Amino acid sequence: MTRIKEDIIRDVMTKITLDRKYAKNLVESILSIIKNTLHSGEEVMISGFGYFKVRHKKPRVGRNPKTKVTYEISERVVVTFYPSKVFRKELNPGKAE
């Protein structure tokens, strides 16, 4: 199941008993801060959760495996998420790091 922003807003509403307007503003503000920080080239680290990092990918040659046609994949910027050790342990209980 994919969680959408409205699900997160609803969870914030019920968890900390805010009305929908304030919960939506809270979620929107947090996401906006994360996006603006990443846009400026900085990393975002959330303790116990992980960090987001902006990476620049160089242009490269790709190939369609079905038709074998090659084409150039342009240079681009991507956001990568790295989970913290605490979060990885929660996702994989009983496994050694």
VOPAGU-2260 file (C-alpha; in pm, 1 decimal, decimal comma):
REM VOPAGU-2260
SITE   aa  ch    i         X         Y         Z
SITE  MET   A    0       0,0       0,0       0,0
SITE  THR   A    1     128,0     342,8     -90,5
SITE  ARG   A    2      83,4     617,8     165,2
SITE  ILE   A    3      -9,7     955,2      25,8
SITE  LYS   A    4      29,7    1294,9     185,1
SITE  GLU   A    5    -336,0    1300,2     290,5
SITE  ASP   A    6    -279,9     979,4     490,9
SITE  ILE   A    7      11,3    1141,2     671,1
SITE  ILE   A    8    -194,8    1452,4     745,4
SITE  ARG   A    9    -474,9    1233,7     883,9
SITE  ASP   A   10    -227,8    1043,3    1104,1
SITE  VAL   A   11     -81,4    1368,7    1239,1
SITE  MET   A   12    -434,4    1493,9    1310,1
SITE  THR   A   13    -522,0    1189,4    1517,9
SITE  LYS   A   14    -185,4    1137,1    1685,3
SITE  ILE   A   15    -146,7    1488,4    1824,7
SITE  THR   A   16    -513,7    1592,5    1811,3
SITE  LEU   A   17    -486,7    1886,4    1575,0
SITE  ASP   A   18    -757,0    1998,8    1341,6
SITE  ARG   A   19    -703,0    1920,8     974,8
SITE  LYS   A   20    -593,9    2274,2     879,2
SITE  TYR   A   21    -310,3    2283,0    1135,5
SITE  ALA   A   22    -201,3    1925,9    1061,0
SITE  LYS   A   23    -187,9    2003,3     688,0
SITE  ASN   A   24      15,1    2321,6     751,6
SITE  LEU   A   25     255,2    2126,7     973,6
SITE  VAL   A   26     314,9    1851,2     716,3
SITE  GLU   A   27     341,8    2103,3     429,0
SITE  SER   A   28     590,5    2313,8     628,2
SITE  ILE   A   29     812,5    2016,3     709,2
SITE  LEU   A   30     814,8    1898,8     347,0
SITE  SER   A   31     883,3    2251,1     224,0
SITE  ILE   A   32    1181,0    2287,9     459,4
SITE  ILE   A   33    1321,9    1953,5     342,1
SITE  LYS   A   34    1274,2    2043,5     -26,5
SITE  ASN   A   35    1428,7    2390,7      11,0
SITE  THR   A   36    1726,3    2252,4     202,2
SITE  LEU   A   37    1789,8    1987,1     -63,5
SITE  HIS   A   38    1740,7    2243,0    -340,2
SITE  SER   A   39    2018,0    2454,0    -187,3
SITE  GLY   A   40    2251,7    2152,1    -203,8
SITE  GLU   A   41    2256,8    2068,5     166,5
SITE  GLU   A   42    2182,2    1730,0     320,5
SITE  VAL   A   43    1886,2    1672,0     551,0
SITE  MET   A   44    1954,5    1442,9     846,8
SITE  ILE   A   45    1669,3    1324,5    1068,1
SITE  SER   A   46    1806,5    1146,4    1373,0
SITE  GLY   A   47    1678,1     790,2    1408,7
SITE  PHE   A   48    1533,2     797,2    1056,5
SITE  GLY   A   49    1805,2     870,6     803,0
SITE  TYR   A   50    1929,5    1139,0     570,7
SITE  PHE   A   51    1852,0    1274,1     226,9
SITE  LYS   A   52    2134,4    1373,4      -4,2
SITE  VAL   A   53    2140,0    1542,7    -345,0
SITE  ARG   A   54    2354,4    1363,0    -603,0
SITE  HIS   A   55    2459,3    1481,8    -946,6
SITE  LYS   A   56    2463,5    1206,9   -1207,8
SITE  LYS   A   57    2683,2    1240,3   -1512,2
SITE  PRO   A   58    2546,9    1180,9   -1861,9
SITE  ARG   A   59    2586,4     822,8   -1979,4
SITE  VAL   A   60    2493,3     590,5   -2260,5
SITE  GLY   A   61    2196,2     362,8   -2200,3
SITE  ARG   A   62    2059,2      74,9   -2401,9
SITE  ASN   A   63    1711,5     -65,9   -2443,6
SITE  PRO   A   64    1766,8    -435,7   -2360,8
SITE  LYS   A   65    1480,6    -545,4   -2584,0
SITE  THR   A   66    1570,1    -354,0   -2901,8
SITE  LYS   A   67    1944,6    -301,1   -2830,3
SITE  VAL   A   68    1907,0      63,0   -2937,5
SITE  THR   A   69    2150,3     292,5   -2755,9
SITE  TYR   A   70    2070,2     646,0   -2644,2
SITE  GLU   A   71    2220,2     910,7   -2421,3
SITE  ILE   A   72    2082,6     956,4   -2070,1
SITE  SER   A   73    2126,1    1323,3   -1984,4
SITE  GLU   A   74    2292,5    1467,6   -1677,7
SITE  ARG   A   75    2052,1    1503,1   -1386,3
SITE  VAL   A   76    2015,3    1564,9   -1015,7
SITE  VAL   A   77    1860,0    1298,0    -792,0
SITE  VAL   A   78    1774,2    1277,6    -423,2
SITE  THR   A   79    1895,2     967,7    -242,6
SITE  PHE   A   80    1774,0     847,0      97,2
SITE  TYR   A   81    2005,3     662,9     335,5
SITE  PRO   A   82    1830,3     505,6     637,6
SITE  SER   A   83    1995,3     534,8     978,9
SITE  LYS   A   84    2128,3     228,9    1160,3
SITE  VAL   A   85    1838,3     255,4    1406,2
SITE  PHE   A   86    1582,1     254,9    1124,6
SITE  ARG   A   87    1756,9     -31,6     942,2
SITE  LYS   A   88    1743,7    -239,2    1262,9
SITE  GLU   A   89    1371,7    -167,1    1293,7
SITE  LEU   A   90    1317,6    -274,4     931,7
SITE  ASN   A   91    1528,6    -590,3     972,7
SITE  PRO   A   92    1484,7    -715,8    1330,4
SITE  GLY   A   93    1724,9    -991,5    1433,0
SITE  LYS   A   94    1977,6    -923,3    1154,9
SITE  ALA   A   95    2334,6    -816,3    1231,1
SITE  GLU   A   96    2474,9    -500,4    1073,8
